[in-house]
């Protein structure tokens, strides 16, 4: 079964076609700037080479006010109402968390995808607008995690809250000491952020019976960049969220 999976994030929205093992035809749109027409056009382009035009779909959203336009676009293109991910669905894993309705839908999809691909226990780090760590124990059960500012928030906050510091992009700045304001900011962002990631991972592991023998899976737009400079042993899986959504659909409608 092929499923259209949609992950509505704070900055961008990803979508793809998921089969039992693969994620293909991945597309990304701006979450807040995309119109209904933009979304429908992109969906039709994804399906143009497929015979089936009435594929089912599932949505994970952390931006509730944008969910309706995606639901409408999917219905207009496929003729089917999408399944909306909540904690009440059959996830194939338990949730051992006091207020499960407060868990982001993308975090649930990551947890399901990680267990399906890598087993349990497992830790997932998602490098998006926010940085989230999620912990799934050996049962498997989702037990909680850590939320920290994402890399975009770090790079945007300094210029917006200071009078003289310029806008900047993260690049592979290799000096130990900045020889310009821009260089100093790049070093601070890169070393500071990577250090934060390592420290959060170490802190999580100290609270687990397995310590740091628990596999770490990294996903999100900045995953590869951060992992490459962190010296952490992590599997980078850029399609984890969409894959997890596909697994959840199969458990509930498959």
C-alpha positions in Angstrom: 0.0 0.0 0.0 1.3 3.5 -0.9 0.4 6.3 1.5 0.8 10.1 1.1 2.4 11.3 4.4 2.5 14.9 5.4 4.5 16.4 8.2 3.5 20.0 8.9 6.3 21.7 10.8 6.8 25.1 12.3 8.9 26.4 9.3 8.4 23.9 6.4 6.1 21.0 5.5 7.4 17.8 4.1 5.4 15.2 2.2 6.2 12.0 0.5 5.0 8.6 -0.7 5.6 5.8 1.7 5.5 2.1 1.0 6.3 -0.7 3.5 10.0 0.1 3.5 10.7 3.2 1.3 10.0 6.9 1.3 9.9 8.4 -2.2 8.9 11.6 -4.1 9.7 13.8 -1.1 8.7 17.5 -1.5 8.9 20.5 0.8 6.8 23.6 1.0 6.8 26.6 3.3 4.3 26.0 6.1 3.0 29.5 6.3 3.4 30.8 2.8 2.0 27.9 0.8 -1.5 28.5 -0.6 -4.1 25.9 -1.3 -3.2 26.1 -5.0 0.5 25.6 -4.2 -0.2 22.5 -2.2 -2.6 21.0 -4.7 -0.1 21.6 -7.6 2.7 19.9 -5.6 0.5 16.9 -4.8 -0.6 16.4 -8.4 3.1 16.6 -9.5 3.9 13.9 -7.0 1.1 11.6 -8.4 1.6 12.4 -12.1 3.5 9.2 -12.8 1.2 7.0 -10.8 -1.9 5.2 -12.1 -3.6 5.5 -8.7 -4.8 9.0 -8.0 -6.9 8.2 -5.0 -4.1 7.3 -2.6 -4.9 7.5 1.2 -3.0 10.0 3.3 -2.1 10.9 6.9 -1.1 14.2 8.5 1.1 15.0 11.5 0.8 18.7 12.4 2.4 21.0 15.0 0.7 24.0 13.4 -3.0 23.5 14.0 -4.1 26.6 12.1 -2.5 25.3 8.9 -3.9 21.8 9.2 -7.3 22.6 7.5 -5.8 23.8 4.3 -3.8 20.6 3.9 -6.8 18.5 4.7 -8.7 20.3 2.0 -5.9 20.0 -0.6 -5.6 16.3 0.0 -9.3 15.7 -0.3 -9.5 17.8 -3.5 -6.6 15.9 -5.1 -7.4 12.3 -3.9 -11.1 12.4 -3.0 -10.3 10.9 0.4 -10.2 12.5 3.8 -6.7 12.2 5.4 -6.1 10.4 8.7 -5.0 12.9 11.4 -2.3 11.7 13.8 -3.1 11.9 17.5 -2.0 9.9 20.5 -5.3 8.0 20.4 -4.4 6.1 17.3 -2.8 2.6 17.4 0.9 3.4 17.3 2.3 0.0 17.8 4.1 1.3 20.9 2.9 2.2 24.3 2.9 5.8 25.7 4.1 6.1 29.3 3.7 9.8 29.6 1.4 11.9 32.0 -0.3 14.0 29.4 0.0 12.2 26.0 -2.1 14.7 24.2 0.7 17.3 24.7 3.2 15.2 22.7 3.9 16.7 19.3 2.5 14.6 16.4 5.9 14.7 14.7 7.6 13.3 17.8 5.1 10.4 17.9 5.8 9.7 14.2 9.6 9.7 14.9 9.2 7.3 17.8 7.2 4.8 15.7 9.5 5.1 12.7 12.6 4.7 14.9 11.3 1.5 16.6 10.2 0.1 13.2 13.6 0.7 11.6 16.1 0.4 14.5 14.3 -1.5 17.3 14.1 -0.5 20.9 15.4 1.1 23.1 16.2 4.1 21.0 16.7 7.8 21.2 15.6 10.2 18.4 17.0 13.7 17.9 15.0 15.9 15.5 16.9 18.9 14.3 14.2 21.4 13.1 13.0 24.8 14.2 13.1 23.3 17.7 15.5 20.5 18.8 13.7 17.6 20.3 15.0 14.4 21.9 12.6 11.6 22.4 13.2 8.4 24.3 11.6 5.0 23.6 12.4 2.3 26.1 12.8 -1.5 25.5 9.1 -2.4 26.0 8.8 -0.3 23.6 7.1 2.7 25.2 7.5 6.4 24.6 8.6 7.8 28.0 9.5 11.5 27.3 12.3 13.6 26.1 14.0 17.0 26.0 13.1 20.2 24.0 15.7 22.9 23.3 16.0 25.8 20.8 16.7 24.7 17.3 19.6 26.0 15.2 17.5 28.5 13.2 16.4 30.1 16.5 20.0 30.5 17.5 21.1 32.1 14.2 18.1 34.4 14.0 18.0 35.5 17.7 21.4 37.2 17.8 20.9 39.6 14.9 17.3 40.4 15.9 18.1 41.2 19.5 21.3 43.1 19.2 22.1 46.4 17.5 25.4 45.7 15.8 25.6 42.0 15.2 24.9 41.1 11.5 22.7 38.3 10.1 24.8 35.2 9.4 24.6 31.7 8.1 26.2 28.6 9.6 29.1 27.5 7.5 32.1 25.2 8.1 34.2 27.8 9.9 37.3 26.0 11.2 39.2 28.6 13.1 39.5 28.3 16.9 39.3 32.1 17.4 37.1 34.4 15.3 39.0 37.1 13.4 35.9 39.0 12.6 32.5 39.6 14.1 30.9 37.2 11.6 33.6 34.6 12.2 33.1 34.8 15.9 29.4 34.3 15.6 29.8 31.3 13.3 32.2 29.7 15.7 29.9 30.4 18.6 26.9 29.0 16.9 28.6 25.9 15.6 30.6 24.9 18.7 28.0 26.1 21.1 25.2 24.2 19.4 27.1 21.0 18.9 28.2 21.1 22.5 24.6 21.6 23.6 23.5 18.5 21.6 26.3 16.4 23.1 25.5 17.5 26.6 21.7 16.8 26.3 22.5 13.3 24.9 24.9 12.6 27.8 22.3 13.9 30.3 19.6 11.6 28.9 21.9 8.6 28.9 22.8 9.1 32.5 19.1 8.5 33.4 18.7 5.3 31.4 19.6 1.8 32.7 21.5 1.1 29.4 23.5 4.4 29.6 24.8 5.5 26.2 24.5 2.0 24.6 21.1 3.2 23.4 21.2 3.9 19.7 20.8 7.5 18.6 18.9 8.3 15.4 19.1 11.9 14.0 16.5 13.4 11.7 15.5 16.9 10.5 17.0 19.5 8.2 20.2 20.1 10.3 20.8 16.5 11.4 23.7 15.7 9.1 25.5 19.0 9.7 25.3 18.7 13.5 26.1 15.0 13.7 29.2 15.5 11.5 30.7 17.9 14.0 29.6 16.3 17.2 31.6 13.1 17.3 28.4 11.3 18.3 27.7 7.9 16.9 24.3 8.5 15.3 22.4 7.2 12.4 21.1 10.0 10.2 17.7 9.2 8.8 16.2 12.2 6.9 12.9 10.3 6.0 12.2 9.0 9.6 9.1 11.2 10.3 7.4 10.4 7.0 8.3 6.7 7.3 6.8 6.7 10.8 3.6 8.3 9.5 3.3 5.5 6.9 3.7 2.8 9.6 1.0 4.5 11.7 -1.4 4.6 8.8 -0.8 0.9 8.1 -1.6 0.1 11.8 -4.9 2.0 11.7 -6.2 1.8 8.1 -4.0 -0.8 6.5 
